[in-house]
Amino acid sequence: MANVLTTGAWLSAPTKKPSFLARLLRVRIESNERRAAHIVETYVAAHGLQNLSDDAERQIDRLFSRAGR
């Protein structure tokens, strides 16, 4: 008992594996985030922007709304 209390071994106990649907949802969200980052990177590279202006943010927002259709 002293071993568990002094070493904190109970903290490293195996955890329950997330369900298939939870893993699938996480993968889908990560994929969407990567796609969004790619869209922004492409827009910024194509327009040679150093800083994002309000107009650039509106254009990027329009790109996202079109991609979601």
PDB file of N, CA, C and O in Angstrom:
ATOM      1  N   MET A   1       0.821  -1.195   0.000  1.00  0.00           N
ATOM      2  CA  MET A   1       0.000   0.000   0.000  1.00  0.00           C
ATOM      3  C   MET A   1       0.861   1.253   0.000  1.00  0.00           C
ATOM      4  O   MET A   1       0.556   2.215  -0.706  1.00  0.00           O
ATOM      5  N   ALA A   2       1.915   1.252   0.771  1.00  0.00           N
ATOM      6  CA  ALA A   2       2.793   2.416   0.837  1.00  0.00           C
ATOM      7  C   ALA A   2       3.417   2.686  -0.522  1.00  0.00           C
ATOM      8  O   ALA A   2       3.669   3.838  -0.875  1.00  0.00           O
ATOM      9  N   ASN A   3       3.663   1.645  -1.273  1.00  0.00           N
ATOM     10  CA  ASN A   3       4.255   1.818  -2.588  1.00  0.00           C
ATOM     11  C   ASN A   3       3.350   2.636  -3.506  1.00  0.00           C
ATOM     12  O   ASN A   3       3.818   3.533  -4.208  1.00  0.00           O
ATOM     13  N   VAL A   4       2.066   2.328  -3.497  1.00  0.00           N
ATOM     14  CA  VAL A   4       1.112   3.036  -4.339  1.00  0.00           C
ATOM     15  C   VAL A   4       0.991   4.494  -3.903  1.00  0.00           C
ATOM     16  O   VAL A   4       0.936   5.395  -4.741  1.00  0.00           O
ATOM     17  N   LEU A   5       0.950   4.720  -2.612  1.00  0.00           N
ATOM     18  CA  LEU A   5       0.790   6.077  -2.112  1.00  0.00           C
ATOM     19  C   LEU A   5       2.025   6.933  -2.341  1.00  0.00           C
ATOM     20  O   LEU A   5       1.900   8.126  -2.615  1.00  0.00           O
ATOM     21  N   THR A   6       3.210   6.354  -2.237  1.00  0.00           N
ATOM     22  CA  THR A   6       4.424   7.156  -2.366  1.00  0.00           C
ATOM     23  C   THR A   6       4.877   7.322  -3.809  1.00  0.00           C
ATOM     24  O   THR A   6       5.501   8.328  -4.147  1.00  0.00           O
ATOM     25  N   THR A   7       4.573   6.361  -4.655  1.00  0.00           N
ATOM     26  CA  THR A   7       5.051   6.449  -6.043  1.00  0.00           C
ATOM     27  C   THR A   7       4.020   7.018  -6.989  1.00  0.00           C
ATOM     28  O   THR A   7       4.359   7.402  -8.109  1.00  0.00           O
ATOM     29  N   GLY A   8       2.778   7.080  -6.571  1.00  0.00           N
ATOM     30  CA  GLY A   8       1.727   7.576  -7.449  1.00  0.00           C
ATOM     31  C   GLY A   8       1.398   6.596  -8.557  1.00  0.00           C
ATOM     32  O   GLY A   8       0.945   7.005  -9.626  1.00  0.00           O
ATOM     33  N   ALA A   9       1.613   5.320  -8.326  1.00  0.00           N
ATOM     34  CA  ALA A   9       1.379   4.297  -9.346  1.00  0.00           C
ATOM     35  C   ALA A   9      -0.073   4.286  -9.813  1.00  0.00           C
ATOM     36  O   ALA A   9      -0.343   3.937 -10.962  1.00  0.00           O
ATOM     37  N   TRP A  10      -0.993   4.654  -8.964  1.00  0.00           N
ATOM     38  CA  TRP A  10      -2.408   4.647  -9.345  1.00  0.00           C
ATOM     39  C   TRP A  10      -2.701   5.672 -10.427  1.00  0.00           C
ATOM     40  O   TRP A  10      -3.697   5.550 -11.139  1.00  0.00           O
ATOM     41  N   LEU A  11      -1.836   6.694 -10.562  1.00  0.00           N
ATOM     42  CA  LEU A  11      -2.046   7.704 -11.599  1.00  0.00           C
ATOM     43  C   LEU A  11      -1.765   7.158 -12.989  1.00  0.00           C
ATOM     44  O   LEU A  11      -2.307   7.659 -13.975  1.00  0.00           O
ATOM     45  N   SER A  12      -0.933   6.148 -13.074  1.00  0.00           N
ATOM     46  CA  SER A  12      -0.569   5.624 -14.382  1.00  0.00           C
ATOM     47  C   SER A  12      -1.359   4.367 -14.743  1.00  0.00           C
ATOM     48  O   SER A  12      -0.966   3.621 -15.639  1.00  0.00           O
ATOM     49  N   ALA A  13      -2.458   4.136 -14.056  1.00  0.00           N
ATOM     50  CA  ALA A  13      -3.283   2.973 -14.357  1.00  0.00           C
ATOM     51  C   ALA A  13      -3.858   3.109 -15.764  1.00  0.00           C
ATOM     52  O   ALA A  13      -4.135   4.220 -16.217  1.00  0.00           O
ATOM     53  N   PRO A  14      -4.038   1.985 -16.455  1.00  0.00           N
ATOM     54  CA  PRO A  14      -4.580   2.064 -17.816  1.00  0.00           C
ATOM     55  C   PRO A  14      -5.977   2.695 -17.819  1.00  0.00           C
ATOM     56  O   PRO A  14      -6.796   2.457 -16.930  1.00  0.00           O
ATOM     57  N   THR A  15      -6.211   3.497 -18.841  1.00  0.00           N
ATOM     58  CA  THR A  15      -7.503   4.149 -18.961  1.00  0.00           C
ATOM     59  C   THR A  15      -8.348   3.429 -19.998  1.00  0.00           C
ATOM     60  O   THR A  15      -7.833   2.681 -20.829  1.00  0.00           O
ATOM     61  N   LYS A  16      -9.635   3.662 -19.939  1.00  0.00           N
ATOM     62  CA  LYS A  16     -10.550   3.039 -20.891  1.00  0.00           C
ATOM     63  C   LYS A  16     -10.340   3.641 -22.283  1.00  0.00           C
ATOM     64  O   LYS A  16     -10.218   4.858 -22.425  1.00  0.00           O
ATOM     65  N   LYS A  17     -10.300   2.799 -23.290  1.00  0.00           N
ATOM     66  CA  LYS A  17     -10.130   3.238 -24.669  1.00  0.00           C
ATOM     67  C   LYS A  17     -11.399   3.950 -25.130  1.00  0.00           C
ATOM     68  O   LYS A  17     -12.502   3.468 -24.873  1.00  0.00           O
ATOM     69  N   PRO A  18     -11.255   5.104 -25.815  1.00  0.00           N
ATOM     70  CA  PRO A  18     -12.450   5.806 -26.309  1.00  0.00           C
ATOM     71  C   PRO A  18     -13.220   4.926 -27.304  1.00  0.00           C
ATOM     72  O   PRO A  18     -12.638   4.078 -27.980  1.00  0.00           O
ATOM     73  N   SER A  19     -14.502   5.141 -27.377  1.00  0.00           N
ATOM     74  CA  SER A  19     -15.336   4.350 -28.275  1.00  0.00           C
ATOM     75  C   SER A  19     -14.981   4.641 -29.731  1.00  0.00           C
ATOM     76  O   SER A  19     -14.309   5.624 -30.045  1.00  0.00           O
ATOM     77  N   PHE A  20     -15.443   3.778 -30.589  1.00  0.00           N
ATOM     78  CA  PHE A  20     -15.189   3.940 -32.021  1.00  0.00           C
ATOM     79  C   PHE A  20     -15.735   5.268 -32.517  1.00  0.00           C
ATOM     80  O   PHE A  20     -15.067   5.980 -33.266  1.00  0.00           O
ATOM     81  N   LEU A  21     -16.955   5.601 -32.097  1.00  0.00           N
ATOM     82  CA  LEU A  21     -17.565   6.854 -32.560  1.00  0.00           C
ATOM     83  C   LEU A  21     -16.806   8.070 -32.043  1.00  0.00           C
ATOM     84  O   LEU A  21     -16.678   9.063 -32.759  1.00  0.00           O
ATOM     85  N   ALA A  22     -16.302   8.011 -30.816  1.00  0.00           N
ATOM     86  CA  ALA A  22     -15.526   9.126 -30.270  1.00  0.00           C
ATOM     87  C   ALA A  22     -14.228   9.296 -31.060  1.00  0.00           C
ATOM     88  O   ALA A  22     -13.827  10.419 -31.367  1.00  0.00           O
ATOM     89  N   ARG A  23     -13.576   8.186 -31.385  1.00  0.00           N
ATOM     90  CA  ARG A  23     -12.340   8.267 -32.180  1.00  0.00           C
ATOM     91  C   ARG A  23     -12.630   8.774 -33.587  1.00  0.00           C
ATOM     92  O   ARG A  23     -11.868   9.573 -34.131  1.00  0.00           O
ATOM     93  N   LEU A  24     -13.733   8.309 -34.179  1.00  0.00           N
ATOM     94  CA  LEU A  24     -14.110   8.749 -35.515  1.00  0.00           C
ATOM     95  C   LEU A  24     -14.399  10.245 -35.529  1.00  0.00           C
ATOM     96  O   LEU A  24     -13.972  10.952 -36.443  1.00  0.00           O
ATOM     97  N   LEU A  25     -15.117  10.728 -34.531  1.00  0.00           N
ATOM     98  CA  LEU A  25     -15.422  12.155 -34.432  1.00  0.00           C
ATOM     99  C   LEU A  25     -14.146  12.973 -34.270  1.00  0.00           C
ATOM    100  O   LEU A  25     -13.997  14.018 -34.905  1.00  0.00           O
ATOM    101  N   ARG A  26     -13.218  12.508 -33.423  1.00  0.00           N
ATOM    102  CA  ARG A  26     -11.965  13.221 -33.222  1.00  0.00           C
ATOM    103  C   ARG A  26     -11.164  13.308 -34.521  1.00  0.00           C
ATOM    104  O   ARG A  26     -10.595  14.356 -34.828  1.00  0.00           O
ATOM    105  N   VAL A  27     -11.117  12.225 -35.275  1.00  0.00           N
ATOM    106  CA  VAL A  27     -10.390  12.213 -36.546  1.00  0.00           C
ATOM    107  C   VAL A  27     -11.031  13.173 -37.536  1.00  0.00           C
ATOM    108  O   VAL A  27     -10.332  13.869 -38.272  1.00  0.00           O
ATOM    109  N   ARG A  28     -12.358  13.214 -37.556  1.00  0.00           N
ATOM    110  CA  ARG A  28     -13.076  14.114 -38.478  1.00  0.00           C
ATOM    111  C   ARG A  28     -12.818  15.579 -38.124  1.00  0.00           C
ATOM    112  O   ARG A  28     -12.603  16.406 -39.011  1.00  0.00           O
ATOM    113  N   ILE A  29     -12.839  15.897 -36.837  1.00  0.00           N
ATOM    114  CA  ILE A  29     -12.574  17.267 -36.402  1.00  0.00           C
ATOM    115  C   ILE A  29     -11.154  17.675 -36.749  1.00  0.00           C
ATOM    116  O   ILE A  29     -10.929  18.781 -37.241  1.00  0.00           O
ATOM    117  N   GLU A  30     -10.189  16.791 -36.499  1.00  0.00           N
ATOM    118  CA  GLU A  30      -8.799  17.098 -36.838  1.00  0.00           C
ATOM    119  C   GLU A  30      -8.628  17.291 -38.335  1.00  0.00           C
ATOM    120  O   GLU A  30      -7.868  18.158 -38.765  1.00  0.00           O
ATOM    121  N   SER A  31      -9.323  16.496 -39.130  1.00  0.00           N
ATOM    122  CA  SER A  31      -9.258  16.637 -40.584  1.00  0.00           C
ATOM    123  C   SER A  31      -9.800  17.992 -41.023  1.00  0.00           C
ATOM    124  O   SER A  31      -9.207  18.656 -41.873  1.00  0.00           O
ATOM    125  N   ASN A  32     -10.923  18.399 -40.445  1.00  0.00           N
ATOM    126  CA  ASN A  32     -11.495  19.706 -40.775  1.00  0.00           C
ATOM    127  C   ASN A  32     -10.549  20.836 -40.395  1.00  0.00           C
ATOM    128  O   ASN A  32     -10.417  21.813 -41.132  1.00  0.00           O
ATOM    129  N   GLU A  33      -9.890  20.707 -39.244  1.00  0.00           N
ATOM    130  CA  GLU A  33      -8.950  21.743 -38.811  1.00  0.00           C
ATOM    131  C   GLU A  33      -7.757  21.837 -39.768  1.00  0.00           C
ATOM    132  O   GLU A  33      -7.305  22.933 -40.101  1.00  0.00           O
ATOM    133  N   ARG A  34      -7.250  20.678 -40.208  1.00  0.00           N
ATOM    134  CA  ARG A  34      -6.132  20.687 -41.166  1.00  0.00           C
ATOM    135  C   ARG A  34      -6.543  21.314 -42.490  1.00  0.00           C
ATOM    136  O   ARG A  34      -5.781  22.069 -43.093  1.00  0.00           O
ATOM    137  N   ARG A  35      -7.769  20.992 -42.942  1.00  0.00           N
ATOM    138  CA  ARG A  35      -8.263  21.551 -44.202  1.00  0.00           C
ATOM    139  C   ARG A  35      -8.428  23.060 -44.086  1.00  0.00           C
ATOM    140  O   ARG A  35      -8.092  23.795 -45.015  1.00  0.00           O
ATOM    141  N   ALA A  36      -8.939  23.522 -42.961  1.00  0.00           N
ATOM    142  CA  ALA A  36      -9.115  24.959 -42.744  1.00  0.00           C
ATOM    143  C   ALA A  36      -7.767  25.663 -42.726  1.00  0.00           C
ATOM    144  O   ALA A  36      -7.617  26.729 -43.322  1.00  0.00           O
ATOM    145  N   ALA A  37      -6.798  25.086 -42.057  1.00  0.00           N
ATOM    146  CA  ALA A  37      -5.461  25.684 -42.012  1.00  0.00           C
ATOM    147  C   ALA A  37      -4.861  25.744 -43.410  1.00  0.00           C
ATOM    148  O   ALA A  37      -4.197  26.718 -43.764  1.00  0.00           O
ATOM    149  N   HIS A  38      -5.093  24.707 -44.200  1.00  0.00           N
ATOM    150  CA  HIS A  38      -4.566  24.681 -45.561  1.00  0.00           C
ATOM    151  C   HIS A  38      -5.213  25.773 -46.417  1.00  0.00           C
ATOM    152  O   HIS A  38      -4.531  26.427 -47.207  1.00  0.00           O
ATOM    153  N   ILE A  39      -6.508  25.969 -46.265  1.00  0.00           N
ATOM    154  CA  ILE A  39      -7.203  27.009 -47.027  1.00  0.00           C
ATOM    155  C   ILE A  39      -6.641  28.382 -46.684  1.00  0.00           C
ATOM    156  O   ILE A  39      -6.392  29.196 -47.573  1.00  0.00           O
ATOM    157  N   VAL A  40      -6.443  28.637 -45.398  1.00  0.00           N
ATOM    158  CA  VAL A  40      -5.905  29.936 -44.971  1.00  0.00           C
ATOM    159  C   VAL A  40      -4.480  30.117 -45.490  1.00  0.00           C
ATOM    160  O   VAL A  40      -4.136  31.186 -45.994  1.00  0.00           O
ATOM    161  N   GLU A  41      -3.649  29.078 -45.369  1.00  0.00           N
ATOM    162  CA  GLU A  41      -2.273  29.170 -45.860  1.00  0.00           C
ATOM    163  C   GLU A  41      -2.231  29.453 -47.360  1.00  0.00           C
ATOM    164  O   GLU A  41      -1.429  30.266 -47.821  1.00  0.00           O
ATOM    165  N   THR A  42      -3.090  28.786 -48.112  1.00  0.00           N
ATOM    166  CA  THR A  42      -3.136  28.987 -49.554  1.00  0.00           C
ATOM    167  C   THR A  42      -3.552  30.407 -49.892  1.00  0.00           C
ATOM    168  O   THR A  42      -2.971  31.035 -50.776  1.00  0.00           O
ATOM    169  N   TYR A  43      -4.563  30.917 -49.186  1.00  0.00           N
ATOM    170  CA  TYR A  43      -5.037  32.279 -49.443  1.00  0.00           C
ATOM    171  C   TYR A  43      -3.945  33.297 -49.119  1.00  0.00           C
ATOM    172  O   TYR A  43      -3.687  34.208 -49.905  1.00  0.00           O
ATOM    173  N   VAL A  44      -3.314  33.141 -47.970  1.00  0.00           N
ATOM    174  CA  VAL A  44      -2.275  34.092 -47.561  1.00  0.00           C
ATOM    175  C   VAL A  44      -1.095  34.043 -48.535  1.00  0.00           C
ATOM    176  O   VAL A  44      -0.544  35.085 -48.893  1.00  0.00           O
ATOM    177  N   ALA A  45      -0.706  32.842 -48.965  1.00  0.00           N
ATOM    178  CA  ALA A  45       0.408  32.713 -49.906  1.00  0.00           C
ATOM    179  C   ALA A  45       0.059  33.309 -51.264  1.00  0.00           C
ATOM    180  O   ALA A  45       0.900  33.945 -51.899  1.00  0.00           O
ATOM    181  N   ALA A  46      -1.163  33.109 -51.705  1.00  0.00           N
ATOM    182  CA  ALA A  46      -1.569  33.608 -53.023  1.00  0.00           C
ATOM    183  C   ALA A  46      -1.663  35.126 -53.051  1.00  0.00           C
ATOM    184  O   ALA A  46      -1.439  35.744 -54.092  1.00  0.00           O
ATOM    185  N   HIS A  47      -1.991  35.726 -51.923  1.00  0.00           N
ATOM    186  CA  HIS A  47      -2.166  37.164 -51.880  1.00  0.00           C
ATOM    187  C   HIS A  47      -0.977  37.896 -51.256  1.00  0.00           C
ATOM    188  O   HIS A  47      -0.994  39.122 -51.147  1.00  0.00           O
ATOM    189  N   GLY A  48       0.048  37.157 -50.848  1.00  0.00           N
ATOM    190  CA  GLY A  48       1.250  37.770 -50.315  1.00  0.00           C
ATOM    191  C   GLY A  48       1.010  38.659 -49.113  1.00  0.00           C
ATOM    192  O   GLY A  48       1.599  39.735 -49.005  1.00  0.00           O
ATOM    193  N   LEU A  49       0.169  38.230 -48.231  1.00  0.00           N
ATOM    194  CA  LEU A  49      -0.180  39.046 -47.071  1.00  0.00           C
ATOM    195  C   LEU A  49       0.856  38.891 -45.961  1.00  0.00           C
ATOM    196  O   LEU A  49       1.294  37.780 -45.662  1.00  0.00           O
ATOM    197  N   GLN A  50       1.238  39.998 -45.360  1.00  0.00           N
ATOM    198  CA  GLN A  50       2.114  39.963 -44.194  1.00  0.00           C
ATOM    199  C   GLN A  50       1.280  39.956 -42.915  1.00  0.00           C
ATOM    200  O   GLN A  50       1.603  39.253 -41.958  1.00  0.00           O
ATOM    201  N   ASN A  51       0.215  40.736 -42.908  1.00  0.00           N
ATOM    202  CA  ASN A  51      -0.698  40.805 -41.770  1.00  0.00           C
ATOM    203  C   ASN A  51      -2.120  40.617 -42.284  1.00  0.00           C
ATOM    204  O   ASN A  51      -2.443  41.000 -43.409  1.00  0.00           O
ATOM    205  N   LEU A  52      -2.950  40.033 -41.460  1.00  0.00           N
ATOM    206  CA  LEU A  52      -4.337  39.852 -41.859  1.00  0.00           C
ATOM    207  C   LEU A  52      -5.123  41.129 -41.588  1.00  0.00           C
ATOM    208  O   LEU A  52      -5.180  41.608 -40.456  1.00  0.00           O
ATOM    209  N   SER A  53      -5.712  41.659 -42.612  1.00  0.00           N
ATOM    210  CA  SER A  53      -6.560  42.840 -42.463  1.00  0.00           C
ATOM    211  C   SER A  53      -8.009  42.371 -42.308  1.00  0.00           C
ATOM    212  O   SER A  53      -8.305  41.185 -42.449  1.00  0.00           O
ATOM    213  N   ASP A  54      -8.881  43.292 -42.024  1.00  0.00           N
ATOM    214  CA  ASP A  54     -10.301  42.954 -41.910  1.00  0.00           C
ATOM    215  C   ASP A  54     -10.831  42.403 -43.225  1.00  0.00           C
ATOM    216  O   ASP A  54     -11.618  41.456 -43.234  1.00  0.00           O
ATOM    217  N   ASP A  55     -10.403  42.993 -44.333  1.00  0.00           N
ATOM    218  CA  ASP A  55     -10.859  42.523 -45.637  1.00  0.00           C
ATOM    219  C   ASP A  55     -10.374  41.101 -45.905  1.00  0.00           C
ATOM    220  O   ASP A  55     -11.128  40.274 -46.418  1.00  0.00           O
ATOM    221  N   ALA A  56      -9.118  40.814 -45.560  1.00  0.00           N
ATOM    222  CA  ALA A  56      -8.587  39.465 -45.766  1.00  0.00           C
ATOM    223  C   ALA A  56      -9.350  38.455 -44.915  1.00  0.00           C
ATOM    224  O   ALA A  56      -9.632  37.345 -45.367  1.00  0.00           O
ATOM    225  N   GLU A  57      -9.681  38.834 -43.697  1.00  0.00           N
ATOM    226  CA  GLU A  57     -10.452  37.928 -42.844  1.00  0.00           C
ATOM    227  C   GLU A  57     -11.836  37.671 -43.427  1.00  0.00           C
ATOM    228  O   GLU A  57     -12.335  36.547 -43.359  1.00  0.00           O
ATOM    229  N   ARG A  58     -12.463  38.696 -43.998  1.00  0.00           N
ATOM    230  CA  ARG A  58     -13.775  38.509 -44.627  1.00  0.00           C
ATOM    231  C   ARG A  58     -13.667  37.580 -45.831  1.00  0.00           C
ATOM    232  O   ARG A  58     -14.526  36.721 -46.036  1.00  0.00           O
ATOM    233  N   GLN A  59     -12.614  37.751 -46.625  1.00  0.00           N
ATOM    234  CA  GLN A  59     -12.427  36.876 -47.787  1.00  0.00           C
ATOM    235  C   GLN A  59     -12.218  35.421 -47.361  1.00  0.00           C
ATOM    236  O   GLN A  59     -12.766  34.509 -47.979  1.00  0.00           O
ATOM    237  N   ILE A  60     -11.438  35.207 -46.321  1.00  0.00           N
ATOM    238  CA  ILE A  60     -11.198  33.854 -45.816  1.00  0.00           C
ATOM    239  C   ILE A  60     -12.504  33.267 -45.291  1.00  0.00           C
ATOM    240  O   ILE A  60     -12.790  32.090 -45.511  1.00  0.00           O
ATOM    241  N   ASP A  61     -13.288  34.077 -44.605  1.00  0.00           N
ATOM    242  CA  ASP A  61     -14.582  33.621 -44.102  1.00  0.00           C
ATOM    243  C   ASP A  61     -15.484  33.206 -45.263  1.00  0.00           C
ATOM    244  O   ASP A  61     -16.202  32.211 -45.166  1.00  0.00           O
ATOM    245  N   ARG A  62     -15.451  33.963 -46.356  1.00  0.00           N
ATOM    246  CA  ARG A  62     -16.242  33.597 -47.536  1.00  0.00           C
ATOM    247  C   ARG A  62     -15.766  32.271 -48.129  1.00  0.00           C
ATOM    248  O   ARG A  62     -16.575  31.456 -48.573  1.00  0.00           O
ATOM    249  N   LEU A  63     -14.447  32.063 -48.133  1.00  0.00           N
ATOM    250  CA  LEU A  63     -13.916  30.788 -48.635  1.00  0.00           C
ATOM    251  C   LEU A  63     -14.461  29.617 -47.812  1.00  0.00           C
ATOM    252  O   LEU A  63     -14.837  28.581 -48.361  1.00  0.00           O
ATOM    253  N   PHE A  64     -14.497  29.799 -46.487  1.00  0.00           N
ATOM    254  CA  PHE A  64     -15.000  28.737 -45.637  1.00  0.00           C
ATOM    255  C   PHE A  64     -16.484  28.486 -45.859  1.00  0.00           C
ATOM    256  O   PHE A  64     -16.926  27.337 -45.853  1.00  0.00           O
ATOM    257  N   SER A  65     -17.246  29.537 -46.053  1.00  0.00           N
ATOM    258  CA  SER A  65     -18.677  29.355 -46.245  1.00  0.00           C
ATOM    259  C   SER A  65     -18.952  28.671 -47.580  1.00  0.00           C
ATOM    260  O   SER A  65     -19.904  27.899 -47.686  1.00  0.00           O
ATOM    261  N   ARG A  66     -18.149  28.935 -48.587  1.00  0.00           N
ATOM    262  CA  ARG A  66     -18.315  28.240 -49.883  1.00  0.00           C
ATOM    263  C   ARG A  66     -17.883  26.786 -49.781  1.00  0.00           C
ATOM    264  O   ARG A  66     -18.509  25.909 -50.375  1.00  0.00           O
ATOM    265  N   ALA A  67     -16.807  26.522 -49.025  1.00  0.00           N
ATOM    266  CA  ALA A  67     -16.298  25.148 -48.894  1.00  0.00           C
ATOM    267  C   ALA A  67     -17.267  24.277 -48.113  1.00  0.00           C
ATOM    268  O   ALA A  67     -17.289  23.060 -48.299  1.00  0.00           O
ATOM    269  N   GLY A  68     -18.068  24.876 -47.246  1.00  0.00           N
ATOM    270  CA  GLY A  68     -18.994  24.107 -46.443  1.00  0.00           C
ATOM    271  C   GLY A  68     -20.244  23.645 -47.183  1.00  0.00           C
ATOM    272  O   GLY A  68     -20.988  22.807 -46.674  1.00  0.00           O
ATOM    273  N   ARG A  69     -20.477  24.170 -48.351  1.00  0.00           N
ATOM    274  CA  ARG A  69     -21.693  23.812 -49.102  1.00  0.00           C
ATOM    275  C   ARG A  69     -21.603  22.469 -49.737  1.00  0.00           C
ATOM    276  O   ARG A  69     -22.546  22.034 -50.398  1.00  0.00           O
TER     277      ARG A  69
END
